[in-house]
């Protein structure tokens, strides 16, 4: 019977490895500071995204903003260029990357070639970018600015998970339409429909 012992032990040792390969891959979100961003603000985003989606979030070492994103006529950075930077320069072990900057950012919106924004997320893409530049509007103190930043971070991350704007007022995916009052009026939470949508995205992402 002794010759059977070694094959049996090898089988027992390889079984956990076989099961491990069938386990869903963890989804990890990276926060990428662009230029100088206050540590406390990064922590607010990290905690907000973790609590909203139940995923691991890591804060990466800061990087300068891409030079080709600079839009000299308005003295600010083009958000879509920053999305390219984030998607191309961040390790693939992070399924989503959230860029944060204190600089003003903009994009093209309708007839406006260069429109200042709070953030921009690539729908069903990989990256989003947030700016604190406009979040201090209406005399907001640091506490209110951080709460606005938390909501914008959740909103833009939702876009990356495939969510479009939601017509339901109060839902964090409701279109702010560049109005800080709309951001203040949001609950910071998803409506049931949007919650179900990102949960579906997450299940599919774990199987990839």
C-alpha positions in Angstrom: 0.0 0.0 0.0 3.0 2.4 0.5 3.3 3.3 -3.2 -0.2 4.8 -3.1 0.7 7.3 -0.4 2.8 9.7 -2.6 0.2 10.1 -5.4 -2.5 10.6 -2.8 -0.6 13.3 -1.1 0.1 15.0 -4.5 -3.6 15.0 -5.3 -4.5 16.5 -2.0 -2.0 19.3 -2.4 -3.1 20.2 -5.9 -6.8 20.3 -5.1 -6.7 23.7 -3.4 -4.8 25.2 -6.4 -7.5 23.9 -8.8 -10.2 25.5 -6.7 -8.3 28.7 -6.4 -8.2 29.2 -10.2 -11.9 29.1 -10.3 -12.3 31.8 -7.7 -13.6 35.2 -8.9 -10.8 37.7 -9.4 -10.9 40.6 -6.9 -11.8 44.0 -8.3 -9.5 46.7 -7.0 -9.9 50.5 -7.5 -6.9 52.8 -7.6 -6.9 56.5 -6.7 -4.3 58.5 -8.6 -3.5 61.9 -7.3 -2.6 64.3 -10.2 -0.3 67.1 -9.0 -0.7 68.0 -5.3 -3.9 66.8 -3.5 -4.5 67.1 0.2 -4.2 63.7 2.0 -7.5 64.3 3.9 -9.4 64.7 0.6 -7.9 61.5 -0.8 -9.0 59.7 2.3 -12.5 61.0 1.9 -12.7 59.6 -1.7 -11.1 56.3 -0.6 -13.6 55.8 2.2 -16.6 56.9 0.1 -15.8 54.6 -2.8 -15.1 51.7 -0.5 -18.3 52.1 1.4 -20.4 52.6 -1.7 -19.2 49.6 -3.7 -17.7 47.3 -1.0 -14.4 47.1 -2.9 -10.7 47.5 -2.0 -9.4 50.9 -2.8 -5.7 51.9 -2.9 -4.1 55.4 -3.1 -1.2 55.6 -5.5 1.8 57.9 -5.5 1.1 61.3 -7.0 1.9 62.1 -10.7 2.1 65.3 -12.6 -0.8 66.1 -15.0 -0.1 65.2 -18.7 1.4 68.1 -20.5 -0.7 67.4 -23.6 -3.9 67.9 -21.5 -3.1 71.6 -21.0 -5.6 73.9 -22.8 -3.8 77.2 -23.0 -6.7 79.4 -24.2 -8.6 78.8 -20.9 -5.7 78.0 -18.6 -7.0 74.6 -17.6 -6.7 70.9 -18.4 -8.8 68.8 -20.8 -10.5 66.0 -18.9 -10.5 63.5 -21.8 -6.8 63.8 -22.1 -6.4 63.1 -18.4 -8.6 60.0 -18.9 -6.1 58.8 -21.5 -3.2 59.4 -19.1 -4.9 57.5 -16.3 -5.9 54.5 -18.5 -2.5 54.2 -20.2 -0.2 54.8 -17.3 -1.9 52.8 -14.5 -1.2 49.1 -13.9 -3.7 46.7 -15.3 -4.1 45.1 -11.9 -6.5 48.0 -11.1 -9.7 47.6 -12.9 -10.8 51.2 -12.3 -8.6 54.2 -11.8 -9.9 57.5 -10.2 -7.8 60.5 -10.9 -8.0 63.5 -8.5 -6.6 67.0 -9.1 -7.0 70.5 -7.6 -6.6 72.0 -11.1 -9.5 73.2 -13.2 -10.6 70.7 -15.8 -12.9 70.9 -18.8 -14.5 69.0 -21.7 -16.7 69.7 -24.8 -20.4 69.9 -23.9 -23.0 70.6 -26.6 -22.2 73.9 -28.3 -19.6 74.7 -25.7 -16.1 73.7 -26.9 -14.5 74.1 -23.5 -16.8 73.7 -20.5 -15.6 73.6 -16.9 -16.7 70.5 -15.0 -16.5 68.8 -11.6 -15.5 65.5 -13.1 -15.6 63.2 -16.1 -16.0 59.4 -16.2 -15.7 57.2 -19.3 -18.9 55.1 -19.4 -18.1 51.4 -19.3 -14.4 52.4 -19.6 -11.6 52.3 -17.1 -10.9 55.8 -15.8 -12.6 58.9 -14.4 -11.1 62.2 -13.2 -12.3 64.6 -10.5 -11.4 68.2 -9.8 -11.8 70.0 -6.5 -11.3 73.4 -8.3 -15.1 74.2 -8.5 -16.2 72.3 -5.4 -15.6 75.2 -3.0 -18.3 77.3 -4.8 -20.8 79.3 -2.7 -18.4 79.8 0.1 -18.2 76.1 1.0 -15.9 75.2 3.9 -13.6 72.3 3.8 -16.2 69.9 5.3 -18.7 70.7 2.6 -16.1 70.6 -0.1 -15.1 67.1 1.0 -18.7 65.9 1.0 -19.2 67.2 -2.5 -16.0 65.5 -3.6 -17.2 62.2 -2.1 -20.4 62.4 -4.1 -18.7 63.3 -7.4 -16.2 60.4 -6.9 -19.1 57.9 -6.5 -20.9 59.4 -9.4 -18.0 59.2 -11.8 -17.0 55.7 -10.6 -20.6 54.7 -11.4 -20.1 55.9 -15.0 -17.0 53.7 -15.3 -19.2 50.8 -14.2 -21.5 51.5 -17.1 -24.1 53.7 -15.5 -25.6 56.6 -17.4 -27.2 59.6 -15.8 -30.3 58.8 -13.8 -33.6 60.8 -14.0 -34.4 60.2 -10.3 -33.7 63.2 -8.1 -31.6 62.4 -5.1 -29.8 59.4 -6.8 -26.1 60.0 -6.9 -26.2 59.3 -10.6 -28.5 62.3 -11.3 -27.0 64.7 -13.8 -25.5 67.7 -11.9 -25.6 69.8 -15.1 -22.7 71.8 -13.7 -24.8 73.0 -10.8 -23.2 72.7 -7.4 -26.7 73.0 -5.9 -27.6 69.7 -7.6 -24.6 68.0 -6.1 -25.6 69.3 -2.6 -29.1 67.9 -3.1 -28.0 64.4 -4.0 -28.2 61.8 -1.3 -24.8 60.3 -2.2 -26.5 57.0 -2.6 -27.8 55.0 -5.6 -31.5 54.4 -6.4 -32.5 50.8 -6.6 -32.2 50.7 -10.4 -28.7 52.1 -10.5 -27.6 49.9 -7.6 -28.7 46.8 -9.4 -26.9 48.0 -12.5 -23.5 48.4 -10.9 -23.9 45.1 -9.0 -24.4 43.4 -12.3 -21.3 45.1 -13.7 -19.3 43.9 -10.6 -20.4 40.3 -10.9 -19.4 40.3 -14.6 -16.0 42.0 -13.8 -15.1 39.4 -11.2 -15.5 36.6 -13.8 -13.2 38.2 -16.4 
